[in-house]
Amino acid sequence: LTYLWLKEDFELRVGVRKVFWGVTEFIHLIDIVNQTDLVESVDTEDKLGQPMVNFSVSRDWGMVDIFWMPFFRERTFVGTGGRLRGASVVDEARTQYESAAEEWHSDWALRYSYTFGDIDMGLSQFVGTSRDPTLLDGTDSNGDDIKIPKYEQIKQTSLDVAYVIGEWLWKLESLYRTGQGNEDYFAWAGGFEYTSVGVLESKMDLGFVGEWLYDDREDDADTAFENDIAGGLRLTVNDAASSEALLGWVQDVDTSARLLFLEASRRFGNNWLLNIEMRLSLDQPDSDFLFDQRKDDLFQTELFYYF
């Protein structure tokens, strides 16, 4: 629910919104405005709505967005009986904040975006409560190990670039973050997507995706993608049902750990949508971020009705 006010080159939006920043396929490093919903999906792409005031200015020299976010939403985690999750349950009832204002701390973001020729560029700054909690070790009343989320005050500067040249799309996301955990860090994801239009003389398009994902915290990173190479095939059928599929894999550069996944969707009639998702974890060593999920594979089918 959002109120929108327009006047010439200015826009003002007040309400609860979802705002996406980013260009890469396998990880969205710089997408920080909205909180992640891990109950809905483990791929971190599902987000919670964020209360905000957003003021935009659009001119020939680009677009500037200012965001004020007066209320913070905590990340949702899978519970004891849920999958996929780590070995220890996250106790959201014991959540900690670095700021005394807790969820009422005012967060700010500034974004400048500009298109020149075949290049789209975005430069962003975020100051406020991290959407990525640091998970502290703890125990519950029974003495069982648990994780306690702590939300710290961070500053994040990020850059995203997309460059189209013929059938090639080159992409880059990078960030520098301070205040998260015990160290400041730099991370980036970059690569390409090549699209073969009308493959095999059909109306279908086949895309080839390749990316490199890097986080300079390496083994101390709170992500599975600290130094990984990813590849994928994207099929767009270009039919009336909007049928499409993405088959991908992610290989750790330093170990044998790898992930395989499939995402597919198709509409039926005007009201029905079928989504299929599959994720396989293979050869995770005990040092891998996803070691606790090494026996947890996922196959999910969803059928939506829109009215």
ZAVO-745017 format. One line per field, with one value per residue (C-alpha): residue number from 0; residue in three letters; x, y, z. Coordinates in Angstrom, 3 decimals, padded with zeros to 6 digits. Layout:
REM ZAVO-745017
k <- [NUM_...]
r <- [ALA_...]
c1 <- [X_...]
c2 <- [Y_...]
c3 <- [Z_...]
***
This chain:
REM ZAVO-745017
k <- [0_1_2_3_4_5_6_7_8_9_10_11_12_13_14_15_16_17_18_19_20_21_22_23_24_25_26_27_28_29_30_31_32_33_34_35_36_37_38_39_40_41_42_43_44_45_46_47_48_49_50_51_52_53_54_55_56_57_58_59_60_61_62_63_64_65_66_67_68_69_70_71_72_73_74_75_76_77_78_79_80_81_82_83_84_85_86_87_88_89_90_91_92_93_94_95_96_97_98_99_100_101_102_103_104_105_106_107_108_109_110_111_112_113_114_115_116_117_118_119_120_121_122_123_124_125_126_127_128_129_130_131_132_133_134_135_136_137_138_139_140_141_142_143_144_145_146_147_148_149_150_151_152_153_154_155_156_157_158_159_160_161_162_163_164_165_166_167_168_169_170_171_172_173_174_175_176_177_178_179_180_181_182_183_184_185_186_187_188_189_190_191_192_193_194_195_196_197_198_199_200_201_202_203_204_205_206_207_208_209_210_211_212_213_214_215_216_217_218_219_220_221_222_223_224_225_226_227_228_229_230_231_232_233_234_235_236_237_238_239_240_241_242_243_244_245_246_247_248_249_250_251_252_253_254_255_256_257_258_259_260_261_262_263_264_265_266_267_268_269_270_271_272_273_274_275_276_277_278_279_280_281_282_283_284_285_286_287_288_289_290_291_292_293_294_295_296_297_298_299_300_301_302_303_304_305_306]
r <- [LEU_THR_TYR_LEU_TRP_LEU_LYS_GLU_ASP_PHE_GLU_LEU_ARG_VAL_GLY_VAL_ARG_LYS_VAL_PHE_TRP_GLY_VAL_THR_GLU_PHE_ILE_HIS_LEU_ILE_ASP_ILE_VAL_ASN_GLN_THR_ASP_LEU_VAL_GLU_SER_VAL_ASP_THR_GLU_ASP_LYS_LEU_GLY_GLN_PRO_MET_VAL_ASN_PHE_SER_VAL_SER_ARG_ASP_TRP_GLY_MET_VAL_ASP_ILE_PHE_TRP_MET_PRO_PHE_PHE_ARG_GLU_ARG_THR_PHE_VAL_GLY_THR_GLY_GLY_ARG_LEU_ARG_GLY_ALA_SER_VAL_VAL_ASP_GLU_ALA_ARG_THR_GLN_TYR_GLU_SER_ALA_ALA_GLU_GLU_TRP_HIS_SER_ASP_TRP_ALA_LEU_ARG_TYR_SER_TYR_THR_PHE_GLY_ASP_ILE_ASP_MET_GLY_LEU_SER_GLN_PHE_VAL_GLY_THR_SER_ARG_ASP_PRO_THR_LEU_LEU_ASP_GLY_THR_ASP_SER_ASN_GLY_ASP_ASP_ILE_LYS_ILE_PRO_LYS_TYR_GLU_GLN_ILE_LYS_GLN_THR_SER_LEU_ASP_VAL_ALA_TYR_VAL_ILE_GLY_GLU_TRP_LEU_TRP_LYS_LEU_GLU_SER_LEU_TYR_ARG_THR_GLY_GLN_GLY_ASN_GLU_ASP_TYR_PHE_ALA_TRP_ALA_GLY_GLY_PHE_GLU_TYR_THR_SER_VAL_GLY_VAL_LEU_GLU_SER_LYS_MET_ASP_LEU_GLY_PHE_VAL_GLY_GLU_TRP_LEU_TYR_ASP_ASP_ARG_GLU_ASP_ASP_ALA_ASP_THR_ALA_PHE_GLU_ASN_ASP_ILE_ALA_GLY_GLY_LEU_ARG_LEU_THR_VAL_ASN_ASP_ALA_ALA_SER_SER_GLU_ALA_LEU_LEU_GLY_TRP_VAL_GLN_ASP_VAL_ASP_THR_SER_ALA_ARG_LEU_LEU_PHE_LEU_GLU_ALA_SER_ARG_ARG_PHE_GLY_ASN_ASN_TRP_LEU_LEU_ASN_ILE_GLU_MET_ARG_LEU_SER_LEU_ASP_GLN_PRO_ASP_SER_ASP_PHE_LEU_PHE_ASP_GLN_ARG_LYS_ASP_ASP_LEU_PHE_GLN_THR_GLU_LEU_PHE_TYR_TYR_PHE]
c1 <- [000.000_001.667_000.683_002.178_002.544_003.812_004.937_007.047_010.436_009.618_007.988_007.091_006.057_004.921_003.957_005.161_007.164_009.580_012.607_015.118_018.734_021.019_021.854_023.492_021.729_023.102_023.418_022.027_024.814_023.662_019.902_019.599_016.414_014.020_014.422_014.821_012.044_013.766_010.490_009.118_012.286_015.931_017.220_017.045_015.045_011.736_011.478_009.314_007.680_009.582_007.836_009.447_009.311_010.929_011.641_012.853_014.234_014.636_016.640_018.772_021.815_020.188_017.848_018.361_016.372_016.350_014.887_013.920_012.984_011.570_010.890_012.956_011.613_013.512_014.485_012.190_013.853_012.691_011.625_012.366_010.229_011.115_013.564_016.021_017.957_021.173_021.817_020.840_017.469_017.479_015.699_014.020_012.532_016.061_016.943_019.552_020.191_023.275_021.070_019.137_016.233_016.059_013.544_012.619_016.066_015.814_017.661_018.643_019.622_020.691_020.864_022.016_021.263_022.073_021.878_024.388_024.382_024.265_025.385_023.133_024.895_023.833_025.735_024.164_024.825_023.006_023.324_021.360_020.388_021.898_019.380_021.888_022.002_025.147_024.193_025.587_025.996_023.666_021.689_017.993_016.343_017.036_020.717_020.410_022.511_020.709_021.581_020.707_020.359_022.050_021.356_024.246_024.585_026.363_027.391_027.344_028.584_027.739_028.064_026.127_026.730_025.031_026.455_024.589_026.539_024.710_023.537_025.885_024.970_027.894_027.037_028.786_027.732_030.217_030.027_032.112_030.476_031.583_030.114_029.090_030.542_034.195_035.568_034.853_034.745_034.551_032.491_031.621_029.775_030.228_029.813_027.873_024.756_024.727_021.313_020.839_017.632_015.429_017.540_017.309_015.128_012.363_010.696_012.575_015.578_018.418_020.665_024.106_024.985_028.384_029.402_032.128_031.099_033.671_033.723_037.097_036.155_036.586_035.925_034.622_031.897_028.257_027.419_027.987_029.389_032.758_034.711_032.561_032.016_028.436_026.908_023.458_021.098_017.981_015.209_012.510_009.800_008.132_004.682_001.346_001.812_005.127_006.924_010.522_013.173_016.611_019.046_022.108_025.094_027.481_030.959_033.185_036.654_038.487_036.549_034.410_031.158_028.588_024.912_022.551_019.154_016.214_013.553_010.644_007.261_004.263_000.858_-002.358_-005.201_-005.609_-005.563_-003.248_000.544_002.707_006.164_008.663_011.887_014.629_017.860_020.593_023.624_026.593_029.950_029.902_033.013_032.663_034.199_031.500_028.875_026.097_027.538_024.538_022.268_024.341_021.548_018.726_017.669_014.565_011.833_008.927_005.836_003.544_000.244_-001.099_-004.546_-004.857_-008.145]
c2 <- [000.000_003.205_006.831_008.369_012.094_013.222_016.638_017.127_015.500_014.680_011.674_011.076_007.628_006.919_003.441_-000.161_-001.091_-003.566_-002.001_-004.097_-003.148_-005.390_-006.940_-010.337_-013.714_-015.996_-013.555_-010.073_-008.518_-004.907_-005.491_-004.110_-002.038_-004.933_-007.718_-011.346_-013.882_-017.260_-018.980_-018.330_-019.424_-020.258_-018.462_-015.050_-013.548_-013.353_-010.106_-008.477_-005.115_-002.137_000.935_003.965_007.473_007.624_010.906_010.722_013.301_012.404_014.688_014.411_013.757_010.745_009.773_010.332_008.364_009.202_006.637_007.146_003.903_004.583_000.963_-002.201_-005.702_-008.704_-011.599_-014.618_-017.984_-021.565_-023.120_-026.466_-028.547_-026.630_-027.095_-025.953_-024.752_-025.135_-027.559_-024.956_-023.226_-019.415_-018.046_-014.889_-014.164_-013.342_-010.959_-008.307_-004.864_-002.684_000.431_001.282_002.259_-001.362_-001.772_001.938_003.108_005.377_003.959_006.025_005.195_007.270_005.953_007.564_005.770_006.778_005.289_006.364_004.528_000.784_001.093_001.200_002.252_002.624_004.023_003.558_004.365_002.759_003.762_001.936_-001.480_-004.393_-006.706_-009.540_-010.502_-011.821_-015.186_-015.528_-018.866_-019.531_-022.200_-022.542_-023.501_-027.187_-026.593_-027.142_-025.061_-022.176_-019.129_-015.603_-012.947_-009.592_-006.649_-004.209_-000.657_-000.629_001.578_000.086_001.660_-000.223_-000.074_-001.969_-001.865_-003.577_-003.264_-004.548_-005.193_-007.211_-010.512_-010.068_-008.634_-007.947_-007.444_-006.334_-005.790_-004.722_-003.393_-002.236_-002.654_-001.458_-002.370_-005.958_-008.466_-008.056_-006.763_-004.521_-006.301_-006.043_-008.352_-008.527_-010.624_-010.265_-012.067_-012.283_-013.578_-014.461_-014.950_-017.023_-015.646_-018.093_-021.103_-023.999_-021.808_-021.753_-018.910_-019.859_-017.985_-019.768_-017.820_-018.858_-017.355_-017.258_-015.429_-015.272_-014.595_-013.352_-012.165_-011.181_-012.547_-016.002_-018.728_-016.130_-014.964_-015.420_-016.626_-019.807_-017.808_-016.543_-017.721_-019.534_-019.901_-020.188_-021.121_-021.641_-022.046_-019.892_-021.022_-018.536_-020.199_-016.926_-018.490_-017.149_-018.986_-017.169_-020.511_-020.245_-022.238_-021.665_-024.533_-023.541_-024.751_-023.112_-024.579_-023.609_-022.736_-023.974_-027.191_-029.843_-028.256_-027.430_-026.592_-027.528_-025.911_-025.678_-022.966_-023.165_-021.488_-021.522_-019.868_-021.782_-019.663_-016.189_-017.072_-020.002_-020.035_-023.141_-022.806_-025.672_-025.428_-027.987_-027.576_-030.169_-029.809_-031.987_-032.841_-030.217_-030.615_-029.954_-026.485_-025.425_-022.832_-025.212_-028.343_-028.604_-028.857_-031.468_-034.058_-031.610_-031.410_-029.560_-030.184_-027.753_-027.306_-024.303_-023.594_-020.023_-018.709_-014.971_-013.064]
c3 <- [000.000_-001.213_-001.675_-004.851_-005.570_-008.993_-010.204_-013.342_-012.564_-008.935_-007.266_-003.627_-002.386_001.164_002.345_002.306_-000.806_-002.314_-004.004_-005.944_-006.614_-008.657_-012.018_-011.406_-011.521_-008.798_-005.900_-005.272_-003.230_-003.138_-002.688_000.850_001.168_001.900_004.441_003.286_003.921_004.454_005.328_001.856_000.037_000.753_-002.351_-000.540_-003.430_-001.535_000.413_003.070_002.417_003.867_005.370_003.767_002.397_-001.051_-002.856_-006.488_-008.908_-012.585_-014.884_-018.024_-015.839_-014.166_-011.338_-007.613_-005.000_-001.287_001.127_004.750_006.515_010.009_010.977_010.618_009.942_011.286_009.030_009.125_009.773_009.398_012.704_014.365_012.012_008.873_006.054_004.828_007.896_009.858_012.707_015.347_015.395_015.279_018.368_017.068_020.528_021.797_018.961_019.810_018.309_018.341_018.383_021.547_019.277_018.097_015.238_015.389_014.290_011.223_008.225_005.175_001.622_-001.365_-004.935_-008.172_-011.441_-014.999_-018.493_-021.124_-024.424_-023.745_-020.108_-017.035_-013.847_-010.231_-007.241_-003.792_-000.147_002.798_006.472_009.146_010.497_008.592_006.939_007.485_011.184_012.812_014.358_017.875_019.669_022.613_024.462_025.225_028.538_027.788_027.159_023.403_021.036_019.335_017.257_018.407_015.680_016.276_013.975_013.732_012.445_009.096_006.207_002.713_-000.512_-003.693_-007.468_-010.141_-013.885_-016.839_-020.367_-023.430_-026.621_-029.272_-027.785_-024.805_-021.409_-019.045_-015.372_-012.179_-008.552_-005.882_-002.333_000.593_004.023_007.452_010.850_010.041_012.515_013.443_010.161_007.204_003.886_000.103_-002.113_-005.775_-008.339_-012.063_-015.330_-018.553_-020.231_-023.925_-025.530_-028.685_-030.204_-032.129_-031.215_-033.716_-035.950_-033.331_-031.470_-028.288_-026.847_-025.030_-022.669_-021.383_-017.991_-016.295_-013.108_-010.474_-006.848_-004.321_-000.686_000.794_004.245_002.661_005.280_007.765_005.349_006.386_002.888_000.899_-002.024_-000.814_-003.888_-006.416_-010.148_-011.398_-014.739_-016.127_-019.068_-019.373_-021.744_-022.730_-024.831_-025.898_-025.883_-024.662_-021.352_-020.568_-020.151_-018.945_-017.087_-015.553_-014.921_-012.914_-010.932_-008.464_-007.875_-004.938_-006.277_-003.171_-002.377_-004.057_-002.806_-005.462_-005.825_-008.641_-009.114_-011.485_-011.585_-014.039_-014.447_-016.801_-016.849_-017.472_-018.751_-017.310_-013.610_-012.899_-012.494_-011.944_-010.355_-010.029_-008.017_-007.345_-005.330_-004.735_-002.432_-003.382_-001.774_001.012_003.239_006.978_006.477_004.001_004.973_003.895_005.544_007.904_004.857_003.019_003.271_002.582_-001.057_-002.194_-004.736_-004.575_-006.725_-006.305_-008.012_-007.751_-008.600_-009.288_-009.195]
***
